[in-house]
Amino acid sequence: MSYKSRKLKKINTNRMPGAIKALGTLKYRIILEGIVVGLLVGVVVSAFRFALSQMDLLRNVLIGLAEPEEGSLLASHPELFPWIGLAILAAIAVAVSMFVQREPYISGSGIPQVKGELMGRIKTEWLRVLLLKFFGGIMAIGSGLALGREGPSIQLGAMVGKGFSRLSGRLKSEERLLISAGAGAGLAAAFGAPLAGVVFVLEELRKDFDPKVLLSTMAAAVTSEYVASFVFGLEPVFAVFALSKPTLQDYWMILVLGLLLGGLGVLYNKAIAFSQDLQGMIRPRWLKAVIAIGAVVLVALLCPECLGSGHHLVEETGFGLHTASTVALFLIVRFVYSVYSFGTGAPGGIFLPLLVLGALAGGLFTLVVSPLAGLPVGNEAFYVILGMAGLFSAIVRAPLTGIILISEMTGTLSSLLPLSLVALISFLTAEVLGGEPVYDQLLERILSKK
């Protein structure tokens, strides 16, 4: 070894302790930054959820699904309900159309936009997206369209992370860490599922396992869920079901359900693309808003239970409150209405709507198949949970996220084996049928327009 080589080796060896110390310092810093981002995201997403709950309450009063508070203006003038509802819908249609035209990246779920941002393919103005997505999402989801809060919550969280990075002067690589952490924190606060928020970032948004991403996202997700718990409590999103599980000999039903859910997931993704293409041809723009108002009014008149995110349908089906024919009707209406709602481009996600579809599909499956197979009826809750995990896996193509998300949302970890089985079968079925993951499909559409 030459003198120069020995000297270089000595210099590098001397620098190693400093490099190791710097790496340890970086870990502590990204955890601390994740906590700060999680705190901010928890406040923003909790405010978003609370505003949506108030909009849901107002909508239910106007369509007769809930009673107005005594002494309120609505209680004293019920004859004004239809006109108030139409006026609100018209105002929402105008405002949301203006918001989307001003900032196209708030359209739809927001998750494909976050993926594009992390890939370096999309650049957004974080403050404008944050404000317009916040108020646009409240109005679009609160109007009664079959949209969910999780996509907007993830995008809101990502923009909070980006804003924190820009205001604190972080490097680009660190900014992407904070965007990822904010996105995971958004899902955690939206659904009370911190672990699912972490896994979703790793499995779907980043598609790799980076320890730095894991640490920062976990810190942010746990913190944001802690903040949200102060507002919404510690109860799971869906009421805890009394699960009546089948025996191992009856697992063939889970295999069949997984096959059916895989096919339904591929059909749903193709229907989403068709709806977007069809509604993209509507001109002028105001006509699209008028049709959306008409769709909300039509569903409110014919099947008001199917308005909005459909959260209550999951619990009602799980508790066995509906017959097979009623669940089938809800499934058909929700499928068509969800596909139409997302095709409008209004700010809103598809997580919760697709979970509702999965719950209805699982409930209908056991109501029909169990009597034919000579099995006892009364295990709707078990198949509702399986339906949600299976359809999520088929549509999003993220089975691990689906398993953990459903476990956290229902507050039960005792069904991991059947959840894993149905998620795997539905995933493989969708792959064999050639369906494309929904968020990859949506991102390609955004990039092609760009």
N, C-alpha and C positions, 0 to 999 in steps of 0.2 A: 504494500500500500504506500502510495506517494505521500510526501509531506502535506501537499495540498488536500488530498483526500482525508488524511487523518485530522487536519485542521477543520475541514467542513463537517466531519462527523462529530467532532468535539463541540462545534458551535450548535449543531442541530440538537445534540444531547443536552446541552445547557439550556436550550429554549423549551425543551419538552415540559418541565414543570410549569412554566408560565402558560403554555398552550392548554395543559390540562386544567389549570386553575381558571383560565378564561372560559373553557367549555363548561365547567361547573357553574361559573357566574352566569353564563347565558341561560342555562336551565332554570336557575332561580328567577332570572329576569322575565323569561317568557311565561313562567307560572304566575308571577306577580301581575304581568300585563294581562294574562288570561283572566285573572280574578277581577281586574278593573273593567275589562271589556264585558265580562259576564254580569257584573253589577249594572252597567249601563244598559245592556241588552235586556236584563230582567225587568228594569223599569219600563223600557220602551214597549216590550212585548206584553207585559202585564197591562199597561194602559190600552194597548191594542185589543187584547182579549176582553177587557172590561167594557170598552166601547162597543164591541161586537155583541156582548151579552145584552147590553141596553137596547141595541138595534133589534135583536131577536125578540126581546120582550115587547117592544113597540109594534113590531110586525105581527106578532101573535095576537096582540090586542085588536089590531085593525082587521084581522081576518077571522076573529072570533074564536081563536084557540086559547085565549087567556082573558081574564077579566081585568078591566082597568082599575086603578087604585081609586078608592072612594074619595070623593071631593075633587078629583082632578077634572080638567077640561074635557078629557075624553069620556069620562064617566057621565058627565052631564049632557053631552051632545053625541050620542052614538050614531045618529042619523048622518053625521058628517064623516064617518069612517071611510066610505068609498072615495070621497073627494079628497080627503086628507092623504089617503094612500096613493091615489093617482098623482097628486101634486108632489109628494115625496119622490115617487118613482121618476117623474119627469125631471125634477131637479137633479136627482142622482145621475140619470142618463146624460144630461148636459154636462155636469161637472166631471164625471168619469171620462167622457169622450174628450173633453178639453185636457184633462190630465194626461191621458194616453197619447194624445197628439203632441203635447208639450214634451213628454218624456216617454218614448216608445219602450224603453227597457223596464218600465213598471208593468207592462202588459203580462197577463197570465200568471203563472206560478211564481216566477222569480228564481227558481232553482237552476234552470238552464243558464240564466244570466250569470249567476254566481259561478257555475262551472266554467263558463266562458271567460270570466274574469280571472279565475285561478289558472287557466290555461294561457292567459295573455292574449286572448282573441277578442276580448270585449273590454272597453274602457268606459266607466260610468262616472258621472258627477255625483259623489256620494250623498251630499246634502239634499240635492234636488230629488234623487231617487228615494231617499229616506222620507222626506216630507210628503211627496206625492203618492208613494206607495202606502204610507200610513193612512192618509185620509181617503185615498182612492179605494184601498182595500176595505176599509170600514163601510164605505157606501156601497161598493159592489157586492160584498158578501152579505151585508145587512139588508140589501134590497130583496133578497130571497132567491138569488141565483144559486145553483148547486155548486158552490165553491167552498174551499176550506181555508183555514187560517194558517196552516203550517208553512206553505210556500212563501206567503208574504212575511211570516215571522222569520223564516230562514234568511230571506233577502234583507229584511230590516236588520237582523243581527249582523249579517255580512257588511252592510253599509256602516253600521256603528263601529265595527272593527276597522274598516278602511278609514273612517273619519278619525278615529283615535290614532291610527298610524300617521295620517297626514298631519294632524295637529301637533303630534309629538316628534315629527321629523324622522320617522323610521326608514330603514332601507327597504327596497322593493321586496327582497326575500322575506324580511320580517313582516312586511305588510300583508303578504299572502298568508303567513301564519295567523295573523290577527283576523283576517277575513274568514279563514277556516274556523277559527275559534268562535268568532261571532255567529257564524252560520250554525254551528253545533249548539251554541247557547240559545239561539232562536228556536230551534226545534225542542230543546229541553224545556224552555219556558212555555212553549205553545201547548205541549202535550204532557207536561210533568214527567218527562222521560230523559233524564240526563245521560244514561248509558247509551240509549238509542241515538242521541244527538252525537255522541263521540263516534259510534260505529258508523253512522250515516256519513259523516265527514270522511272517514277512512275508506269506507267501502264504495261510496257513490261519488262524492265530490272530488276526492284526491286519488282514489283507486291505488293507494299504496299505504304502507305502514311506516310512517316517519315518527320516531320517538319524540321529536320536538312538536310535531302536530298533535300527537297524543297528549302530551303534557299540557300544552296551552289550551287545547280544546276541552280536556277534562276539567281543568280549573275553571274555564269559562262556563261550561255546562252545569257544573255543580252549583256555582255561584248564582247563575241566572235562575235555576230551579228553586234555590233557597229563597230568592227574592219573590218569585211568583207564588211560593207557598204561603207567604204572608197575606197575599190577596185572595187566593183561591183555596187555601187549606191543603192538607196532606192527602186527601182522598184521591184515589185514581180517577182518571178522566171518565172511564166507564164504571158503572156500579159493579161491585164484586158479585160475580155469578156463583151460584151453588152448582158446581160442575158434576154432572153425572156421566162418568167416563165409560166407554165401551171396554169390553175385554179384549185381550190380545187376539182372540179368534175373530173379532169383528173389525180388525184393522184393514180388511179389504175395502171397507167403506171409505177409509181415509185415502187409500190409493185411488179409488174411483173419483172421489171429490177433488183430489189434486189434479187428475187428468182434465176434469171439467173446468176447473178454475184456470188451468193453463190455457185452454182454448178460449175461455171468456176474456182472459187478459189480452191475448193477441187481438181478439175482436175489438176490445175497447180501444187499444192503441190505434188500430186502423180507423176506427170510427172517429177518434179525436182528429186524426189527420184529415179525414174527409170533411168533418165539420169546419175545420179551419180553412180548408180550400174553398168550401161552398160559401161560407160567410165572408171570406176575403174578396169575393166577386161582387158583393152588395155595394151598390153606389146609388145615391150619394151616402156619405157617412151617417147623416142624421137618420136615414132610413133604417140602418142597422140598430140604432138606439131605440127607434120606435118598435121594431120587431122584438127587441129584448124586453121592453115594457109589456108588450102583448103576451110574450111567453110567460112572464111572471104572473100576470093577471089570469091567464088561462089555467096555469097550475094551481093558483090560489082558489079558483072557482071549482075545479074538477077534483083536485087531490091536494088540499092544503098541507097535509102531513109531509108531503115530499118537498116542500119549500126549504130553502136554506141548506145548511151543511148536512142535515139529516141525523144529527147526533142521537136524538131520542129514539130513532128507529132501531139502532143497535141494541139498546137496552130493552125496548119493548119486544123485539124478536127473541132476544136471549131469555127473557122471562116467560116466553110462550104466550104472549097476549094476542097473537094474531093467528088466523087459520092459514092453511097452505095457499088458498086462493088469494087472500089478502096480501100475503108476503109476495106472491108471484106478481100481483098488480104493482106493488111498491117497487119491486125489482125492475120491471119493464119501464115504469115511469121514471124512476131514478136514473136508469141507464141512459135513456134518451135525453132527459133533462140535464144530466151531468155533462154528457158529450156536447150538447148545445151550449150550455153555460160556458164551458171552457173555450169553445170555439169563438165566442164573442170577443175574446181578447181582454176582458175585464180583469182587473187585478184580483187574483184569487187562486188558490191552490187546488190540487186534485188528490192530495193525501187522504183527507177525511172523506170526501165523496167516494173514493175507491174503497176505503175501509167499510163504508156503509154498504156499498154494493157487495163486498165480500161477505159481510155479516148476513145480508138478506139471502145471498146465494147459499151460504152454509146452512142457514135456518130452513130454507125451502128444501134443500137436499135431504135433511134428516126428517122433515115432515112428510116427504113423499116416499123416501126409500125405506125408512125404518119400519113402517107398517107392512110394506111389501116383503121385507126380509124377515118378518116375524119378530122384530126387535121391539122392546118397550119404547114408547114415546115419552118425551120429557127431558131429553138431553140436547135441546135446542141451544142452550148456552155454550156447550162444548163445541158444537159445530159452527156456531157464530164466530167463536174465537179462531177456529181452524180456517174458516172462510176468509176472515180478514188477513191472516198471515199468508194464506195461499195466493190470494188475488194480488196482494202487495208484491209478493215475490215474482209473480208472472208479469205484472205491469212495469214495475220499477226495475226488476232484475237485481234486487239486493236482498237475498233471502235472510242473511244474518241480521240485517237491520229490521226486517219484518218480524222475525222471531222475538227479538229483544223488545221492539217497540210494542208489540201486542202484549207481551208479558208485563211490561211496565204500565201500560194504559189500563189493563184489567186488574192489576195488583195480584197476579198469580204467577208463580214460577213452577207449578207442579205439572205442567203439560208440555215440557220441553221436547220430549220424544215425539209425540204426535205432531206438534208444531213444526219440528224439524223435518219430519217425514212429508207432511203436506207441502211445506215450502220447497223442498227439494224436488218433489214430483211435479209441482206446478211450474217450477223454474225450468226443468228439463223439457217439459211438454211445450212451453213457449219457445224454447230454443229450437226444438225439432221442427215446430211449425214455422219457424223463420221470422218470428216477430222481433221488432227492434225495441230495446228499452225506451221507455217513454221520454225520459229526460235527454237521452242522446238524440232521439228523434226531434224533440223540440229545439234543442240547441242547433242541430243542422239547419232547421228551418230559419232560425234567427240569423245564423251566419250567412245563409244563402241570400237573405234579404239585404243584409249589410253589404 
